[in-house]
Amino acid sequence: MYAYLFRRVLQAALILLGVSFITFTLLYLVPADPARQIAGRSATAQTVENIRVQLGLNLPFYEQYWRYLTSLLQGDFGRSYLQKSEVGELIAARLPASLLLMVSAIFTELVFGVLIGVVAAIKRDSWLDKVLMVLSFIGVSAPQFVVGILLLYVFAVQLQWFPIGGYGTFAHLVLPSLTLGVLGAGWYSRMMRSSLIDVLTQDYIRTAKAKGMPSVRVIFRHALPNALLPIIAMIGIDIGFFMSGIVVVESVFGWPGIGQLAWQAIQRIDIPIIMGVTLVSACAIVLGNLVADLVAPFVDPRIKLK
Amino acid sequence: MSQHKSPILDVQDLSISVKTDAGEKSVVRNFAYHVNAQETLCIAGESGSGKSISSLAIMGLLPKTSARVSSGKAILDGTDLLQLPEQQMQHIRGNDIAMIFQEPMTSLNPVMTIGDQLREVLRFHKSMQGAAANKHALEMLEAVRLSEAKKRLDQYPHELSGGMRQRVMIAMSLLCSPKVLIADEPTTALDVTIQAQVLTLMKELQREFDTGLILITHDMGVVAEMADRVLVVNQGEMVEMGDVNSIFHAPKASYTQKLISDLPKLGSMAGIEPTPTAKVGQTTIPVLDVQDLTVRFDIAGGLLQRTIKRVHAVEKVSFQLQAGETLSLVGESGCGKSTTGRALLNLVDWQGRIYVEGEDLRISHKRNQLAARRKIQMIFQDPYASLNPRKTVGELVQEPLVIHKIGNDIEQKEKTAQLFERVGLDPIHLTRYPHEFSGGQRQRVCIARALALNPRVIVADESVSALDVTVQAQVLDLLAELQDELGLSYVFISHDMAVVEKVSHRVGVMYMGQIVEIGARDKVFENPQHAYTKSLLAAVPIPDPKKRKKRSLISGLEIPSPVHELSFKPTLLKLVEVEQNHFVAI
């Protein structure tokens, strides 16, 4: 178990190293000049050059990367080019909001996804099943900014049930988590349906019925835990999707999380912030997968971590 | 057992139909039978006879969307089970009438402990809670002679072997002392020695619990061992019903007669000397010479995924095979017989030496993989799974020729048609897909495919085990014919001792990866020397009710695990020649 954990952490470190290298390279190759951005349009060539030297942007690529990496290993994400503060602090201030959004979105997609999937599987081939599957298909295919704007228009503008944007109360949380969760709910309901249909044909389900177990118990005690396994593995992967989703959703709803921070930074080529947010997201994805793998043995005793 | 009272379960005029693309098809027609307390009724028949589906109907477990009872009654205690609404039926299932299924490996819920699965029955049917339920569950596990019963309650199914799981299934079915127990092929998936234990156990418990037992099986050996009365069914029709002795010794229906005459019987070859069909003047170089064959599988673990343990699947196995000879490898699951077969085809990594017609297989494999594979071919166990469903059977049989680039397309097609005819199939059907054929026909396709490259040796791994008795007999005849005609040698891998006796010239008995006894068929079968061979032979059910064996109730004798530490040095058995052409390990 500890050997397993140690190996996984080692793997995670390698993944993060790779992510940092690729992101850094891509940002280096971007045909825009951060120094010019900082200096502004009217600045002289000399000012721009001064800034470039000051930030170390004149150094060769490998030296820049090395500098970044060494300070990163000391826990220093660097300073934002434009916001004049530490990137670490900026992210720390905004991370809780994003985590809150993510957790409630996972909750949303699990509840909707599993419920819809179970109902569809039990009522297989009925009209209800067909309606639910069409809905989930729409959920999977609709772009998030469309879903977000649609929800905003209906529930915030027309019905005025929820605030248009912002952060602070439960009401603020509902529409963004729904927007983020709709995609996952669509995926999960389809997965849950086929997984449960498959499990219901297994021999041990026949055994449970032959024992005289009531249908409710057959489905919820015997079938569901077995059918949930692929879903649990999915949650880990999902966190990656969320990370890309929050960039859009936080902007639409004015949610003060790291997605919004990243969006602003990308527009202004604020390299330290982009790097910082990317690395934090990568961390979240790696952690999410690790947690999913650690939870799996509790649901299925056949799975052994080694 | 003469004190039979009135029937506990009375099935009258039961008919079942299933929905197919071509409309409703009747699969069970007017079954009528009954079972009394303490009585065992065996329903015997081949696949498609309706024996399983009729019992599912009685349990109310027919898949609602695809099958329905079109007429009939199943009366238990004056109530017609077929008329009961699902809610009431739930209180009868597992309580008054219980069922055990064929596949112990998949019939228990993998994510619930054994204890949970037992206790929920008591909670639902007997309102028994907590400690009381636990106590009763434990008693029942002890009653089925499960070793370390207390520990098992907290274990999950995957921690138990197949035999142990079937004991759990039996315990579960008997928890509420049902009046009727339906057992659908309960021992088919088990090894013979485990089968013998489970059958003895079921008999014992039936007496103890006063249960009427309906045993559904295709195995006439099991029928002879267990039945009081027998119902023979075929293609959804009742063929014959009667006392077990009259069914075996004076069968009336021609189908029953054929079923019993086609049955491979242990001892059928007694006194007949095995004579391989080697052609005169042939060299004495063995077709296959295996020396010190060893197969081990590494189990990785720890920080760096280094090998921490090893499965010793095959340990220093040596044997020779002459042209036109059949050598059978027998033994129970995990003994290494299948792995040996796979090593011969280079499907697993192996050590040791294998010579094919004097040629070193390892060297020839390095030189030319493709050519080296031509001389040994394989027929697998499951004719349903070993044919690609998306290719026509013609393409499948032709494929080896394509891979080995033998002849052009027209020549290959010609050869394919010839092969098809040779194995008793009509070349008109070459363009059909595997699913359009029956199990026996599919196994013929597999044989044709194996023959395509004119091999010297064919490894047949449980190749007839999945087939019905009558079909099995036909396929075995075909294999024998091909051997006569082409001088083929077979490595015949099987767990079925009666079939092995019928087909082999020599027999090797394997246990824990090693050969414990090998020799001429008559010598091994008629004069077994090793204790394991003796127990294996003794465990085979004899298809003659007059020769029922008195068995003692032994609790789960399990084969020890072949997984060992790296430092493990296997004790190698020495084979000693006890008589001419008969070697036994000491």
Interface residues (C-beta under 8 A of the other chain):
Chain A: A3 F6 R7 Q202 D203 Y204 R206 T207 A208 K209 A210 K211 G212 M213 P214 S215 R217 R221 H222 P225 N226 V299 D300 P301 R302 K306
Chain B: M59 L61 E86 M89 Q90 H91 I92 R93 G94 N95 A98 M99 F101 E103 T106 S107 L108 N109 P110 V111 M112 E120 V121 F124 H125 Y156 H158 M169 M172 A300 G301 G302 L303 Q305
